[in-house]
């Protein structure tokens, strides 16, 4: 996806969390996934679905002028705008590999929001990026805590 406006960025974020949830759900449903990993995959998938809904609320509540503001030049060939490989599977991964993959994607989103917050030309754009950054950071920390608890069990 090529993001050109803040609305595009929000839609990219929704897609990222949605794709991640779908891959996690598929991994949990795989017959070769152990019960413990399957439970972790299901939890992570549920959390990603909730994050997808949180991002949707940002779009619904944001000022239309901010959403339609152009940020195209900040996205051109930005390595932080990666998405999940369509064939990527989480089935068969161990806890550490799964967490590394999931948190790399979240860290890319966090880095992108930080970058855009610093480059925003309007107060509304900075505020939107600050709010998205705060939500993503908080939810990623919650996700990390729960994943660590699952590992400790």
N, C-alpha and C positions, 0 to 999 in steps of 0.2 A: 504494500500500500504506500502511496506517495502522499504524505501529509503536506498540505499547503496552508491550512488555517488551524486555529486552536480546536475547532470542531473536528477536523480530520485527526488531530492528535488524540482527542478523547475517543473517537471511534477506533483508532489504532489500538489504544489502551484496552478498550472493551474487547476487541478481537483477540488481543494477546492473552487476556485473562480467560476468555472463552475457549480459545484453542488449547491453552494449557489445561483447563478443566477437562476438556474432551479427551486429551491424551492421557491424563491421569485416570479418568474413568475407564478408558480402554485398558490401561495397565492393570487396574484393580479387577477388571472382569476376566483377564487372561487366566486360563486354568493353571498355568505354570507358576503364577504368583502365589507365594505363601500367604497364609492367613494374616500374619502380622504386617507384611508389606502391603497386602491388599487393604487392610484397615487404614494404614497410613496414606495410601494412594486415594482412598475414598475421602478421607478427611481433607487432604490437600485440594482435591477436586471441589469439594463443597465450599471450601474457603475461597477458591478462585472464582466460583460462581457468585459468591457474595461480593467479592471485590468488583466483579463485572457489573453488578447491580449498583454498587456505590458509585462507580465511574459514570454510569448512566444518569444517576441523580445529579452529578456535576453538570452534565450537559443540559438537563432539564431546568436547573436552577441558575445557570450562568446567564449573564447579560448577552443578548444576541449580538451586540456590537463587538464584544470581546470574542465570542465564538467565531464570528466571521472575519476577524482580523487575520491578515496574512502573516505567515511566519515561514513562507516557502524557503527562503534562502538559508534558514537555519537547519533545514532538513536535508538539503542536497547531499547525498552520499554520506549521511550521518551513520556511523557504524552502530550507534545505539538503537537504531530503528530495525533491529532484526526481528524476525518472527520465527515461529517453530517450523521446522522442516515437516512437510506434509506426511512423510513416511516415518517420522520419529516415533519411537515407542518407548514407554517407560517400563514395560514388562521385562522382568529379568534383571533389572538394575538393583544393586544393593542400596542401602540407606544413604551412604555417603555420596554415591554417584547420582542418585535421585535428587538429593538436596543440592548438590553442586549445580546441576542443570537448572533446577527451579530457581535457585537464588541468583544464578547468573542472569537469568531473564529479568528478575525483579530489580537487580542492581543496574541493569541497562536502563530500565524505565526510570529509576531514581536518578541516575546520572543525566539522563535526557532532561528531566524536569529541572534539575539544578542548573544545567546549561541554559535552558530556555528562560528560567527565572532571571538569570543574570543578563540575558540578551533582550528581554522583553522591553518594548519601547513605550508601553503604556502601563499605568498603575493597575488597570484591570487585568492585563496580561500577566503582570508579576503576581498579582493576588491569586489568579487562577492557578498558576504554576506552583505557588507556595501552598495552596490548599491541596492540590493533587499530590505534591511532594509529601506533605504532612500525612495524608491518608495512606499513600503507598508505603511510606516509611513505617508508620504505626502498624499497618496490617502485615508487612513483611516481618517485622519484629515478632508479632504474635505468631505468625506462621513458623518462624525459626524456633521460638520457644516450644511450641507444640511438637515440632519435628524432633527437637532434642529430647523432650520428655518421652516420646515414642521410642527413641533409641535407648534411653536409660531403662525402660521397662524390661 
